[in-house]
Amino acid sequence: MRNVELSRFVAATPAELDTLLTPRRLVEYEGSFSVDAVEETDTGTVITASGPGLRFQLRFEQRADGYYYYEQAGEAGPFEAMETTVSVDRKNEGSQVTMTSQVALSLSIPFADRIAGWKRRGELERALDALAADC
């Protein structure tokens, strides 16, 4: 598995980010997949996402600090495993948003996890850029 962590200052307080950091928006901010369905369950939110040639689910849990942990649910997705934590810390007149992800690609090719980490880094960069633009 590859670990990827990116952090960015945004001009919004943690309370203001409550409306922006939703499961649907996080998937949309990443930019790789479309959101087909959102289901609220007793344990969190399940997003059904799709992209060219695949459809899979992401399971989101809200954490005690108000932000999210999410993972690919099942084996239908592009990853062997993928989990991400989004944390927010108050900083100056805004917030420091950190996205930490562990990812493994479900391909048996050399350097598959390195490729997965590279792709995941791009998704996290897009997510943080989109979030900052919305602030």
Secondary structure, 3 states (H helix, E strand, C coil): CEEEEEEEEECCCHHHHCCCCCHHHHHHHHCCCEEEEEEEECCEEEEEEEECCEEEEEEEEECCCCCEEEEEECCCCCEEEEEEEEEEEEECCEEEEEEEEEEEECCCCCCHHHHHHHHHHHHHHHHHHHHHHHC
